[in-house]
Amino acid sequence: MVWKLSEIRRRYEDCGVSAEIIQDTFSDVALRQRLFFQNNGKVGLSRADCVWLRHLANAQIFKLGVLQYQVWKMFYLETYEDGRPFFAISETQKARLPAGTPVLNVHIQKGADLRQENVTASLRMAGAFFARVFPETRFRAMVCYSWLLHSGLKALLPTSSRILRFAENFEIISESADSTQAVERIFGKRYRRKADHPQQTCLQREALQHPSRLGYALGVIYLD
């Protein structure tokens, strides 16, 4: 991956991306490697990291301030692979933002500083950046699939929480009780015994006591 970064950098430069934004975007490789080392005690990347970094290799992901933005076409995750329902999406919502519509998929890196002023600055930066770099594309919305947007967190966190403030930037259009991502992000992994879970933070302690409050949500910021 590191060996390919010179070639990938040229792709970003050809799009007119500044050296500063390229460096910030590429820092995701180092972050993922550090996390892998912390979890495994050796240098490397996980299978999931490699799947994710294909977006970097294709020059489709950009870090602007505290958030990452992926050039994407709208996709509604309505079912699991086995056909079970996941998100319930209304026909009204699908008509307002049809599948296949150009959108910006918003991602939050581990450890991102989600103070509202930082989030606001990033969202504003994205508006100007994508209008300049992709002038031929009309992005209709910014979308975010994340555990951070699930309404159950309101019962676990104080009203001043940066997570709750972040979620307020989005119109939540659907929620799922699937807590897989939330457990991974809060605890690092799923443990066999309740007593084995880390309990250093208030969120870890509250999530351990009230796991039914965790979930996954889809939020949208409409751009027109």
PyMOL commands that set and color helices and strands:
alter all, ss='L'
color gray80, all
select helices_A, chain A and resi 5-14+19-40+47-52+54-57+91-96+116-133+147-149+151-155+162-167+180-187+194-196+202-209+211-213
alter helices_A, ss='H'
color red, helices_A
select strands_A, chain A and resi 61-64+67-73+102-107+141-146+171-176+216-222
alter strands_A, ss='S'
color yellow, strands_A
deselect
rebuild
show_as cartoon
